[in-house]
Amino acid sequence: MSFFEGLLNNDVFMVCFTAWFIAQLLKVVITFVFEKKIDISRFVGSGGMPSSHSSFVTSLATGVGIKKGYDSVEFALSLVLALIVMYDAAGVRRAVGKQAKILNKMIEDIHAHKKDIFTEKRLKELIGHTPVEVISGAILGIVIANIMI
């Protein structure tokens, strides 16, 4: 069996991919509903509702728990990974996004007074997640894993 055949036959991987895909698709749909525009870049972008990082890692942990048992070392490893990723998404990455917003405003103010001091493009502001986005992504991942496995 080739690498790709093995990956496509791996139930847990397919659950993770599906959870990620649905989360990213929901970002496009939610952007359309609230902003009345289709923004396909939301499908591959980070940040926003729901957290695809959270859905990805919680579907992994749930899938491993279902397949190997919630008392297994594999589940413990995947759960710890999930908790680290979700903490990072709502903590560090969110703080980076807030800092980018402030820096972009500072650069705009500087450009208003003196031109061409900075040549860098705007920093990406939508990087991390709010706690609600992280929890929503986590719930999505758990639900998808329970449906598919």
DSSP file (Angstrom, degrees, kcal/mol; ACC not computed):
  #  RESIDUE AA STRUCTURE BP1 BP2  ACC     N-H-->O    O-->H-N    N-H-->O    O-->H-N    TCO  KAPPA ALPHA  PHI   PSI    X-CA   Y-CA   Z-CA
    1    1 A M              0   0    0      0, 0.0     2,-0.0     0, 0.0     0, 0.0   0.000 360.0 360.0 360.0 133.0    0.0    0.0    0.0
    2    2 A S     >  -     0   0    0      1,-0.1     4,-2.6     4,-0.0     5,-0.2  -0.254 360.0-103.0 -77.8 169.0    1.4    3.4   -1.0
    3    3 A F  H  > S+     0   0    0      1,-0.2     4,-2.4     2,-0.2     5,-0.1   0.923 121.9  46.0 -55.6 -48.5    1.7    6.4    1.4
    4    4 A F  H  > S+     0   0    0      2,-0.2     4,-2.6     1,-0.2    -1,-0.2   0.874 111.5  50.8 -69.3 -37.7   -1.4    8.1   -0.2
    5    5 A E  H  > S+     0   0    0      2,-0.2     4,-1.6     1,-0.2    -1,-0.2   0.928 111.8  48.8 -62.8 -43.5   -3.5    5.0   -0.1
    6    6 A G  H  < S+     0   0    0     -4,-2.6     4,-0.4     2,-0.2    -2,-0.2   0.905 111.9  48.8 -61.5 -42.5   -2.6    4.5    3.5
    7    7 A L  H >< S+     0   0    0     -4,-2.4     3,-1.1     1,-0.2     7,-0.2   0.916 111.3  48.9 -64.5 -43.8   -3.5    8.1    4.3
    8    8 A L  H 3< S+     0   0    0     -4,-2.6    -1,-0.2     1,-0.3    -2,-0.2   0.756 112.4  49.3 -68.9 -24.1   -6.8    7.9    2.5
    9    9 A N  T 3< S+     0   0    0     -4,-1.6     2,-0.9    -5,-0.2    -1,-0.3   0.430  85.6 104.0 -92.0  -0.2   -7.6    4.6    4.4
   10   10 A N    <>  -     0   0    0     -3,-1.1     4,-2.5    -4,-0.4     5,-0.2  -0.738  57.5-161.6 -86.6 107.0   -6.7    6.1    7.7
   11   11 A D  H  > S+     0   0    0     -2,-0.9     4,-2.1     1,-0.2    -1,-0.2   0.888  88.2  49.8 -55.5 -44.0  -10.0    6.9    9.5
   12   12 A V  H  > S+     0   0    0      1,-0.2     4,-2.2     2,-0.2    -1,-0.2   0.915 111.0  48.5 -67.3 -42.4   -8.5    9.3   12.0
   13   13 A F  H  > S+     0   0    0      1,-0.2     4,-2.8     2,-0.2     5,-0.2   0.928 110.9  50.8 -62.1 -43.5   -6.7   11.3    9.3
   14   14 A M  H  X S+     0   0    0     -4,-2.5     4,-2.4    -7,-0.2    -1,-0.2   0.865 109.1  51.9 -63.6 -35.4   -9.8   11.5    7.2
   15   15 A V  H  X S+     0   0    0     -4,-2.1     4,-2.6    -5,-0.2    -1,-0.2   0.933 111.1  47.8 -63.0 -46.0  -11.8   12.8   10.3
   16   16 A C  H  X S+     0   0    0     -4,-2.2     4,-2.5     2,-0.2    -2,-0.2   0.933 112.9  47.6 -61.0 -47.3   -9.1   15.5   10.9
   17   17 A F  H  X S+     0   0    0     -4,-2.8     4,-2.9     1,-0.2    -1,-0.2   0.916 113.0  48.8 -61.2 -43.6   -9.1   16.5    7.2
   18   18 A T  H  X S+     0   0    0     -4,-2.4     4,-2.8    -5,-0.2     5,-0.2   0.913 110.9  49.6 -63.6 -43.3  -12.9   16.7    7.2
   19   19 A A  H  X S+     0   0    0     -4,-2.6     4,-2.2     2,-0.2    -1,-0.2   0.916 113.7  46.2 -62.4 -43.3  -13.1   18.7   10.4
   20   20 A W  H  X S+     0   0    0     -4,-2.5     4,-2.6    -5,-0.2     5,-0.2   0.940 113.1  49.8 -62.1 -47.4  -10.5   21.2    9.0
   21   21 A F  H  X S+     0   0    0     -4,-2.9     4,-2.6     1,-0.2    -2,-0.2   0.920 112.1  46.7 -59.4 -47.1  -12.3   21.4    5.7
   22   22 A I  H  X S+     0   0    0     -4,-2.8     4,-2.6     2,-0.2    -1,-0.2   0.906 112.0  51.0 -64.5 -41.5  -15.7   22.1    7.2
   23   23 A A  H  X S+     0   0    0     -4,-2.2     4,-1.5    -5,-0.2    -2,-0.2   0.928 112.8  45.7 -61.2 -44.8  -14.3   24.7    9.6
   24   24 A Q  H  X S+     0   0    0     -4,-2.6     4,-1.3     1,-0.2    -2,-0.2   0.899 112.7  50.4 -66.3 -39.8  -12.6   26.5    6.7
   25   25 A L  H  X S+     0   0    0     -4,-2.6     4,-2.2     1,-0.2    -2,-0.2   0.898 106.7  55.4 -63.5 -40.5  -15.7   26.3    4.6
   26   26 A L  H  X S+     0   0    0     -4,-2.6     4,-3.2     1,-0.2     5,-0.3   0.843 101.1  59.0 -61.5 -33.5  -17.8   27.7    7.5
   27   27 A K  H  X S+     0   0    0     -4,-1.5     4,-2.2     2,-0.2    -1,-0.2   0.911 107.2  46.2 -61.2 -42.0  -15.4   30.7    7.6
   28   28 A V  H  X S+     0   0    0     -4,-1.3     4,-2.1    -3,-0.2    11,-0.3   0.928 115.3  46.5 -64.9 -45.0  -16.4   31.5    4.0
   29   29 A V  H  X S+     0   0    0     -4,-2.2     4,-2.6     2,-0.2    -2,-0.2   0.922 112.9  48.4 -64.5 -45.4  -20.1   31.0    4.7
   30   30 A I  H  X S+     0   0    0     -4,-3.2     4,-2.4     1,-0.2     5,-0.3   0.889 110.9  51.2 -64.6 -39.2  -20.0   33.1    7.9
   31   31 A T  H  X S+     0   0    0     -4,-2.2     4,-2.6    -5,-0.3     6,-0.6   0.910 111.3  48.8 -62.1 -41.9  -18.1   35.9    6.1
   32   32 A F  H  X S+     0   0    0     -4,-2.1     4,-1.4     4,-0.2    -2,-0.2   0.922 112.6  47.4 -63.3 -44.5  -20.8   35.8    3.4
   33   33 A V  H  < S+     0   0    0     -4,-2.6    -2,-0.2     1,-0.2    -1,-0.2   0.918 123.5  30.7 -64.6 -44.7  -23.7   35.9    5.9
   34   34 A F  H  < S+     0   0    0     -4,-2.4    -2,-0.2    -5,-0.2    -1,-0.2   0.791 131.9  30.6 -90.1 -28.5  -22.3   38.8    8.0
   35   35 A E  H  < S-     0   0    0     -4,-2.6    -3,-0.2    -5,-0.3    -2,-0.2   0.451  94.6-130.9-110.0  -2.1  -20.3   40.8    5.5
   36   36 A K  S  < S+     0   0    0     -4,-1.4     2,-0.3    -5,-0.3    -4,-0.2   0.819  72.5 102.7  56.1  35.3  -22.4   40.1    2.4
   37   37 A K  S    S-     0   0    0     -6,-0.6     2,-0.7     2,-0.0    -2,-0.2  -0.997  72.7-123.4-144.8 148.9  -19.4   39.2    0.3
   38   38 A I        +     0   0    0     -2,-0.3     2,-0.6    -3,-0.1     3,-0.1  -0.827  29.2 179.8 -92.3 116.8  -17.8   36.0   -0.9
   39   39 A D    >   -     0   0    0     -2,-0.7     3,-1.8   -11,-0.3     4,-0.3  -0.843   9.3-178.9-121.2  91.9  -14.2   35.9    0.3
   40   40 A I  G >  S+     0   0    0     -2,-0.6     3,-2.0     1,-0.3     4,-0.5   0.746  76.9  73.9 -64.0 -24.2  -12.5   32.7   -0.8
   41   41 A S  G >> S+     0   0    0      1,-0.3     4,-1.3     2,-0.2     3,-0.8   0.761  83.1  69.4 -62.4 -22.4   -9.3   33.7    0.9
   42   42 A R  G <4 S+     0   0    0     -3,-1.8    -1,-0.3     1,-0.2    -2,-0.2   0.746  87.4  67.4 -65.1 -22.3  -11.1   32.9    4.2
   43   43 A F  G <4 S+     0   0    0     -3,-2.0    -1,-0.2    -4,-0.3    -2,-0.2   0.840 115.3  24.0 -68.3 -31.9  -10.9   29.2    3.1
   44   44 A V  T <4 S+     0   0    0     -3,-0.8    -1,-0.2    -4,-0.5    -2,-0.2   0.483 105.4 100.1-110.0  -5.0   -7.1   29.1    3.4
   45   45 A G     <  -     0   0    0     -4,-1.3     2,-0.2   -21,-0.1    82,-0.1  -0.374  67.2-122.4 -83.1 160.1   -6.6   31.9    5.9
   46   46 A S  S    S+     0   0    0     80,-0.2    82,-0.1    -2,-0.1    -1,-0.1  -0.533  70.5  37.4 -94.1 166.7   -6.0   31.7    9.6
   47   47 A G  S    S+     0   0    0     80,-0.4    82,-0.2    -2,-0.2     5,-0.1   0.059  72.7  84.0  78.8 165.0   -8.1   33.2   12.3
   48   48 A G  S    S-     0   0    0     80,-0.8    -1,-0.2     3,-0.1     4,-0.1  -0.323  74.8  -9.6  98.0-178.9  -11.9   33.6   12.4
   49   49 A M  S    S+     0   0    0    -22,-0.1   -19,-0.2    -2,-0.1   -18,-0.1  -0.851 118.3  17.4-106.9 130.2  -14.9   31.5   13.3
   50   50 A P  S    S-     0   0    0      0, 0.0     2,-0.6     0, 0.0    84,-0.2   0.742  87.6-120.8 -85.2 167.6  -14.7   28.6   13.9
   51   51 A S     >  -     0   0    0     82,-2.3     4,-2.1     1,-0.2     5,-0.1  -0.573  19.8-167.2 -71.1 114.6  -11.0   27.8   14.7
   52   52 A S  H  > S+     0   0    0     -2,-0.6     4,-2.4     2,-0.2    -1,-0.2   0.796  88.7  60.4 -73.8 -26.7   -9.9   25.2   12.2
   53   53 A H  H  > S+     0   0    0      2,-0.2     4,-2.3     1,-0.2     5,-0.2   0.943 108.2  44.2 -60.7 -46.1   -6.8   24.6   14.3
   54   54 A S  H  > S+     0   0    0      1,-0.2     4,-2.6     2,-0.2     5,-0.3   0.916 113.7  48.9 -66.2 -43.3   -9.1   23.6   17.1
   55   55 A S  H  X S+     0   0    0     -4,-2.1     4,-1.7     1,-0.2    -1,-0.2   0.895 111.8  51.4 -64.0 -37.5  -11.4   21.4   15.0
   56   56 A F  H  X S+     0   0    0     -4,-2.4     4,-1.5     1,-0.2    -2,-0.2   0.949 116.2  37.3 -63.0 -51.3   -8.3   19.7   13.5
   57   57 A V  H  X S+     0   0    0     -4,-2.3     4,-2.5     2,-0.2    25,-0.2   0.825 116.3  50.6 -78.6 -30.4   -6.7   18.8   16.8
   58   58 A T  H  X S+     0   0    0     -4,-2.6     4,-2.7    -5,-0.2     5,-0.2   0.854 109.6  51.6 -75.1 -31.2   -9.8   18.0   18.7
   59   59 A S  H  X S+     0   0    0     -4,-1.7     4,-2.7    -5,-0.3    -2,-0.2   0.885 110.7  50.3 -67.0 -36.2  -11.0   15.7   15.9
   60   60 A L  H  X S+     0   0    0     -4,-1.5     4,-2.7     2,-0.2     5,-0.2   0.963 113.1  44.1 -62.2 -52.0   -7.6   14.0   16.1
   61   61 A A  H  X S+     0   0    0     -4,-2.5     4,-2.5    17,-0.3    -2,-0.2   0.916 116.7  46.5 -61.2 -43.7   -7.8   13.5   19.9
   62   62 A T  H  X S+     0   0    0     -4,-2.7     4,-2.7     2,-0.2    -1,-0.2   0.928 113.0  49.3 -65.5 -44.6  -11.4   12.3   19.7
   63   63 A G  H  X S+     0   0    0     -4,-2.7     4,-2.5     1,-0.2     5,-0.2   0.911 112.9  46.8 -60.7 -43.2  -10.7   10.0   16.9
   64   64 A V  H  X>S+     0   0    0     -4,-2.7     4,-3.3     2,-0.2     5,-0.6   0.905 111.9  51.9 -65.2 -41.0   -7.7    8.5   18.7
   65   65 A G  H  X5S+     0   0    0     -4,-2.5     4,-1.4    -5,-0.2    -2,-0.2   0.909 112.0  45.7 -61.1 -42.4   -9.8    8.2   21.9
   66   66 A I  H  <5S+     0   0    0     -4,-2.7    -2,-0.2     2,-0.2    -1,-0.2   0.921 121.8  37.1 -66.2 -43.9  -12.5    6.3   20.0
   67   67 A K  H  <5S+     0   0    0     -4,-2.5    -2,-0.2    -5,-0.2    -3,-0.2   0.899 132.8  22.3 -78.0 -41.8  -10.0    4.0   18.2
   68   68 A K  H  <5S-     0   0    0     -4,-3.3    -3,-0.2    -5,-0.2    -2,-0.2   0.592 114.2 -99.1-105.2 -14.9   -7.4    3.4   20.9
   69   69 A G    ><< -     0   0    0     -4,-1.4     3,-1.5    -5,-0.6     6,-0.4   0.054  23.6 -99.5 103.6 144.0   -9.3    4.2   24.1
   70   70 A Y  T 3  S+     0   0    0      1,-0.3    -1,-0.1    -5,-0.1    -5,-0.1   0.546 121.8  56.7 -76.0  -5.7   -9.4    7.3   26.3
   71   71 A D  T 3  S+     0   0    0     -6,-0.2    -1,-0.3    -3,-0.1     2,-0.1   0.261  86.8 110.7-103.6  10.8   -7.0    5.6   28.7
   72   72 A S  S <> S-     0   0    0     -3,-1.5     4,-1.9     1,-0.1     5,-0.1  -0.455  75.3-125.8 -86.7 157.8   -4.3    5.1   26.0
   73   73 A V  H  > S+     0   0    0      2,-0.2     4,-2.7     1,-0.2     5,-0.2   0.880 112.0  58.5 -63.9 -38.6   -1.0    6.9   25.7
   74   74 A E  H  > S+     0   0    0      1,-0.2     4,-2.3     2,-0.2    -1,-0.2   0.903 106.4  47.2 -60.5 -41.8   -1.9    7.8   22.1
   75   75 A F  H  > S+     0   0    0     -6,-0.4     4,-2.7   -11,-0.2     5,-0.2   0.927 110.8  51.9 -65.3 -43.3   -5.0    9.7   23.4
   76   76 A A  H  X S+     0   0    0     -4,-1.9     4,-2.5     1,-0.2    -2,-0.2   0.921 111.1  48.0 -58.6 -44.5   -3.0   11.4   26.1
   77   77 A L  H  X S+     0   0    0     -4,-2.7     4,-2.3     1,-0.2    -1,-0.2   0.932 113.8  45.6 -61.6 -46.7   -0.5   12.6   23.5
   78   78 A S  H  X S+     0   0    0     -4,-2.3     4,-2.3     2,-0.2   -17,-0.3   0.850 112.6  51.5 -68.7 -33.2   -3.1   13.9   21.1
   79   79 A L  H  X S+     0   0    0     -4,-2.7     4,-2.6     2,-0.2    -1,-0.2   0.925 110.0  48.4 -68.0 -44.5   -5.1   15.6   23.9
   80   80 A V  H  X S+     0   0    0     -4,-2.5     4,-2.3    -5,-0.2    -2,-0.2   0.924 112.2  49.9 -60.8 -43.9   -2.0   17.4   25.1
   81   81 A L  H  X S+     0   0    0     -4,-2.3     4,-2.6     1,-0.2    -2,-0.2   0.929 110.8  50.2 -57.6 -46.5   -1.2   18.5   21.6
   82   82 A A  H  X S+     0   0    0     -4,-2.3     4,-2.6   -25,-0.2     5,-0.2   0.915 110.1  49.3 -60.4 -44.7   -4.8   19.7   21.2
   83   83 A L  H  X S+     0   0    0     -4,-2.6     4,-2.3     2,-0.2    -1,-0.2   0.893 111.8  48.8 -64.1 -39.9   -4.6   21.7   24.4
   84   84 A I  H  X S+     0   0    0     -4,-2.3     4,-2.6     2,-0.2    -2,-0.2   0.938 112.8  47.5 -64.7 -46.2   -1.3   23.3   23.4
   85   85 A V  H  X S+     0   0    0     -4,-2.6     4,-2.5     1,-0.2    -2,-0.2   0.915 114.1  46.6 -62.1 -43.6   -2.6   24.3   19.9
   86   86 A M  H  X S+     0   0    0     -4,-2.6     4,-2.0     2,-0.2     5,-0.2   0.892 112.3  49.9 -68.9 -38.4   -5.8   25.7   21.3
   87   87 A Y  H  X S+     0   0    0     -4,-2.3     4,-1.9    -5,-0.2     5,-0.3   0.928 112.8  48.0 -62.2 -44.3   -4.0   27.7   24.0
   88   88 A D  H  <>S+     0   0    0     -4,-2.6     5,-2.7     1,-0.2     6,-0.5   0.904 110.2  51.6 -62.7 -42.8   -1.7   29.0   21.4
   89   89 A A  H  <5S+     0   0    0     -4,-2.5    40,-2.4     1,-0.2    -1,-0.2   0.890 119.5  34.7 -63.1 -40.2   -4.5   30.0   19.0
   90   90 A A  H  <5S+     0   0    0     -4,-2.0    -1,-0.2    38,-0.2    -2,-0.2   0.661 131.2  29.1 -89.9 -17.0   -6.4   31.9   21.7
   91   91 A G  T  X5S+     0   0    0     -4,-1.9     4,-2.3    -5,-0.2    -3,-0.2   0.788 126.4  20.1-105.2 -83.3   -3.4   33.3   23.5
   92   92 A V  H  >5S+     0   0    0     -5,-0.3     4,-2.2     1,-0.2     5,-0.2   0.929 127.1  45.6 -61.8 -50.9   -0.1   33.9   21.6
   93   93 A R  H  ><S+     0   0    0     -5,-2.7     4,-1.8     1,-0.2    35,-0.6   0.860 113.0  51.2 -65.9 -33.9   -1.5   34.1   18.1
   94   94 A R  H  > S+     0   0    0     -6,-0.5     4,-2.0    33,-0.2    -1,-0.2   0.911 109.1  50.8 -67.3 -41.2   -4.4   36.3   19.2
   95   95 A A  H  X S+     0   0    0     -4,-2.3     4,-2.4     1,-0.2    -2,-0.2   0.887 107.6  53.9 -62.2 -39.2   -1.9   38.7   20.9
   96   96 A V  H  X S+     0   0    0     -4,-2.2     4,-2.4     1,-0.2    -1,-0.2   0.903 107.7  50.8 -61.7 -41.5    0.2   38.8   17.7
   97   97 A G  H  X S+     0   0    0     -4,-1.8     4,-1.9     2,-0.2    -1,-0.2   0.897 109.8  49.3 -63.5 -40.9   -2.9   39.8   15.8
   98   98 A K  H  X S+     0   0    0     -4,-2.0     4,-1.9     2,-0.2    -2,-0.2   0.905 111.3  49.6 -64.5 -41.3   -3.7   42.6   18.3
   99   99 A Q  H  X S+     0   0    0     -4,-2.4     4,-2.8     1,-0.2    -2,-0.2   0.894 108.2  53.7 -64.3 -39.6   -0.1   43.9   18.0
  100  100 A A  H  X S+     0   0    0     -4,-2.4     4,-2.6     1,-0.2    23,-0.3   0.892 106.6  52.6 -62.0 -39.4   -0.3   43.8   14.2
  101  101 A K  H  X S+     0   0    0     -4,-1.9     4,-1.8     2,-0.2    -1,-0.2   0.922 111.8  45.2 -62.2 -44.6   -3.4   46.0   14.4
  102  102 A I  H  X S+     0   0    0     -4,-1.9     4,-2.3     2,-0.2    -2,-0.2   0.922 113.6  49.2 -65.7 -44.9   -1.7   48.6   16.6
  103  103 A L  H  X S+     0   0    0     -4,-2.8     4,-2.5     1,-0.2    -2,-0.2   0.897 108.9  52.8 -63.2 -40.1    1.5   48.6   14.5
  104  104 A N  H  X S+     0   0    0     -4,-2.6     4,-2.2     1,-0.2    -1,-0.2   0.906 110.1  48.6 -61.0 -41.1   -0.5   49.0   11.3
  105  105 A K  H  X S+     0   0    0     -4,-1.8     4,-2.4     2,-0.2    -2,-0.2   0.903 110.8  50.6 -64.9 -41.7   -2.3   52.0   12.8
  106  106 A M  H  X S+     0   0    0     -4,-2.3     4,-2.3     2,-0.2    -2,-0.2   0.913 110.6  48.9 -62.5 -42.5    1.1   53.5   13.9
  107  107 A I  H  X S+     0   0    0     -4,-2.5     4,-2.6     2,-0.2    -2,-0.2   0.899 110.2  51.4 -65.1 -40.2    2.5   53.0   10.4
  108  108 A E  H  X S+     0   0    0     -4,-2.2     4,-1.6     2,-0.2    -1,-0.2   0.918 110.4  49.1 -61.3 -43.1   -0.6   54.7    8.9
  109  109 A D  H  X S+     0   0    0     -4,-2.4     4,-0.8     2,-0.2    -2,-0.2   0.894 111.5  48.7 -64.2 -39.8   -0.2   57.7   11.2
  110  110 A I  H >X S+     0   0    0     -4,-2.3     4,-3.2     1,-0.2     3,-0.9   0.916 109.9  51.9 -65.5 -42.7    3.5   58.0   10.4
  111  111 A H  H 3< S+     0   0    0     -4,-2.6    -1,-0.2     1,-0.2    -2,-0.2   0.817 101.8  61.5 -63.3 -29.8    2.7   57.8    6.6
  112  112 A A  H 3< S+     0   0    0     -4,-1.6    -1,-0.2    -5,-0.2    -2,-0.2   0.812 117.5  28.9 -66.4 -28.3    0.1   60.6    7.2
  113  113 A H  H << S+     0   0    0     -3,-0.9     2,-0.4    -4,-0.8    -2,-0.2   0.813 134.8  17.8-100.0 -39.1    3.0   62.9    8.3
  114  114 A K  S  < S-     0   0    0     -4,-3.2     3,-0.5    -5,-0.1    -1,-0.3  -0.995  76.8-136.8-138.6 129.1    6.0   61.6    6.4
  115  115 A K  S    S+     0   0    0     -2,-0.4    -4,-0.1     1,-0.2    -3,-0.1  -0.465  73.1  13.1 -85.8 155.5    5.9   59.4    3.4
  116  116 A D  S    S+     0   0    0      2,-0.2    -1,-0.2    -2,-0.1     3,-0.1   0.710  74.0 126.0  59.7  31.0    8.0   56.3    2.6
  117  117 A I  S    S+     0   0    0     -3,-0.5     2,-0.4     1,-0.2    -1,-0.1   0.884  77.8  38.0 -77.9 -41.5    9.6   55.7    6.0
  118  118 A F        -     0   0    0    -11,-0.1    -1,-0.2     1,-0.1    -2,-0.2  -0.910  57.3-178.2-111.9 136.8    8.3   52.1    5.9
  119  119 A T        +     0   0    0     -2,-0.4    -1,-0.1    -3,-0.1     2,-0.0   0.465  50.7 110.9-107.4  -4.7    8.3   50.0    2.8
  120  120 A E        -     0   0    0      1,-0.1     3,-0.1     3,-0.0    -2,-0.1  -0.329  69.3-116.9 -69.7 151.1    6.7   46.9    4.4
  121  121 A K        -     0   0    0      1,-0.2    -1,-0.1    -2,-0.0    -2,-0.1  -0.315  49.7 -69.5 -76.5 169.4    3.2   45.9    3.6
  122  122 A R        -     0   0    0      1,-0.1     2,-0.2    -2,-0.1    -1,-0.2  -0.292  54.5-114.2 -58.4 143.0    0.5   45.8    6.2
  123  123 A L        -     0   0    0    -23,-0.3     2,-0.4    -3,-0.1    -1,-0.1  -0.533  33.5-102.0 -77.0 147.3    0.8   43.2    8.8
  124  124 A K        -     0   0    0     -2,-0.2   -24,-0.2     1,-0.2   -23,-0.1  -0.572  37.2-176.4 -72.0 125.9   -1.8   40.4    8.9
  125  125 A E        +     0   0    0     -2,-0.4     2,-1.4     1,-0.2     3,-0.4   0.764  65.6  72.2 -97.0 -29.4   -4.2   41.2   11.8
  126  126 A L        +     0   0    0      1,-0.2   -80,-0.2   -79,-0.1    -1,-0.2  -0.670  61.9 117.3 -92.2  86.5   -6.5   38.1   11.7
  127  127 A I        +     0   0    0     -2,-1.4   -80,-0.4   -34,-0.2   -33,-0.2   0.749  63.8  37.2-117.0 -48.8   -4.1   35.5   13.0
  128  128 A G  S    S-     0   0    0    -35,-0.6   -80,-0.8    -3,-0.4     2,-0.3  -0.122  73.8-113.8-100.3-164.9   -5.5   34.2   16.3
  129  129 A H        -     0   0    0    -40,-2.4   -35,-0.2   -82,-0.2   -80,-0.1  -0.936  14.6-119.3-134.6 152.1   -8.9   33.3   17.7
  130  130 A T     >  -     0   0    0     -2,-0.3     4,-2.1     1,-0.1     3,-0.2  -0.484  42.5-104.9 -77.1 161.4  -11.2   34.5   20.4
  131  131 A P  H  > S+     0   0    0      0, 0.0     4,-2.7     0, 0.0     5,-0.2   0.872 123.0  54.9 -56.1 -36.5  -12.1   31.9   23.1
  132  132 A V  H  > S+     0   0    0      2,-0.2     4,-2.5     1,-0.2     5,-0.2   0.894 107.4  49.3 -64.6 -39.8  -15.5   31.4   21.5
  133  133 A E  H  > S+     0   0    0     -3,-0.2   -82,-2.3     2,-0.2     4,-2.1   0.888 112.8  47.8 -65.8 -39.0  -13.9   30.7   18.1
  134  134 A V  H  X S+     0   0    0     -4,-2.1     4,-2.4     2,-0.2    -2,-0.2   0.931 113.8  45.9 -67.0 -46.2  -11.6   28.1   19.7
  135  135 A I  H  X S+     0   0    0     -4,-2.7     4,-2.7     2,-0.2     5,-0.2   0.901 112.2  51.7 -64.8 -41.0  -14.4   26.4   21.7
  136  136 A S  H  X S+     0   0    0     -4,-2.5     4,-2.4    -5,-0.2    -1,-0.2   0.919 111.1  47.3 -61.5 -44.0  -16.6   26.4   18.6
  137  137 A G  H  X S+     0   0    0     -4,-2.1     4,-2.4     2,-0.2    -2,-0.2   0.899 111.4  51.5 -63.0 -40.6  -13.8   24.8   16.5
  138  138 A A  H  X S+     0   0    0     -4,-2.4     4,-2.3     2,-0.2    -2,-0.2   0.927 110.5  47.7 -62.9 -45.4  -13.2   22.2   19.3
  139  139 A I  H  X S+     0   0    0     -4,-2.7     4,-2.6     1,-0.2     5,-0.2   0.916 110.8  52.3 -61.6 -43.0  -16.9   21.3   19.5
  140  140 A L  H  X S+     0   0    0     -4,-2.4     4,-2.7     1,-0.2     5,-0.2   0.928 109.9  48.7 -58.3 -46.1  -17.0   20.9   15.7
  141  141 A G  H  X S+     0   0    0     -4,-2.4     4,-2.2     1,-0.2    -1,-0.2   0.902 112.2  48.0 -62.2 -42.2  -14.0   18.6   15.8
  142  142 A I  H  X S+     0   0    0     -4,-2.3     4,-2.1     2,-0.2    -1,-0.2   0.918 113.4  47.6 -64.5 -44.0  -15.5   16.4   18.5
  143  143 A V  H  X S+     0   0    0     -4,-2.6     4,-2.0     2,-0.2    -2,-0.2   0.932 111.7  49.6 -63.5 -47.2  -18.8   16.2   16.7
  144  144 A I  H  X S+     0   0    0     -4,-2.7     4,-2.6     1,-0.2     5,-0.2   0.916 111.3  49.6 -60.0 -44.0  -17.2   15.3   13.3
  145  145 A A  H  X S+     0   0    0     -4,-2.2     4,-2.2     1,-0.2    -1,-0.2   0.912 111.2  48.9 -62.3 -42.5  -15.1   12.6   14.9
  146  146 A N  H  < S+     0   0    0     -4,-2.1    -1,-0.2     1,-0.2    -2,-0.2   0.813 114.3  46.4 -69.0 -29.4  -18.1   11.1   16.7
  147  147 A I  H  < S+     0   0    0     -4,-2.0    -2,-0.2    -5,-0.2    -1,-0.2   0.898 118.6  39.4 -75.2 -41.7  -20.1   11.1   13.4
  148  148 A M  H  <        0   0    0     -4,-2.6    -2,-0.2    -5,-0.2    -3,-0.2   0.754 360.0 360.0 -86.9 -25.1  -17.4    9.7   11.2
  149  149 A I     <        0   0    0     -4,-2.2    -1,-0.2    -5,-0.2    -3,-0.2   0.436 360.0 360.0-108.5 360.0  -15.8    7.0   13.4
